[in-house]
Amino acid sequence: FLYFRLFTDLERDKKQYEMLSKIGLTQKELKRIVTQQLSILCFIPIIVAIIHSSVALMALQYLVQRKAGVDLPVTGNSILIFTSFILVQFFYYLIIRRNYLHQMIQ
């Protein structure tokens, strides 16, 4: 969804960049601005999801341990899964950033 949203707004963003470049915005500054905006768009949702999932998994572990008396080790598996999601999201972010900057500068 993020990828398609960015590229549907691309023409509007190109026009804004053209106007800003006329008053002195450099490509380096554009890259910094795009990097910040994409970082927020890509990583805030996954951070919120990880916090939400962590709370839910701790509650699940507590309920299973209290009701069934079974020790359910979710911490190690959760860290592995969360790390995997962050790595995939990071690579996705790099690809989106490269393509978006390429389109903006053209």
Buried (B, 14 or more C-beta within 10 A) or exposed (E): EEEEEBBEEEEEBBEEBEEBBEEEBEEEEBBEEBBEBBEEBBBEEBEEEBEEBBEEBEEEBEEBEEEEEEEBEBEEEBEEBBEEBBEEBEEEBEEBBEEBBEBBEE
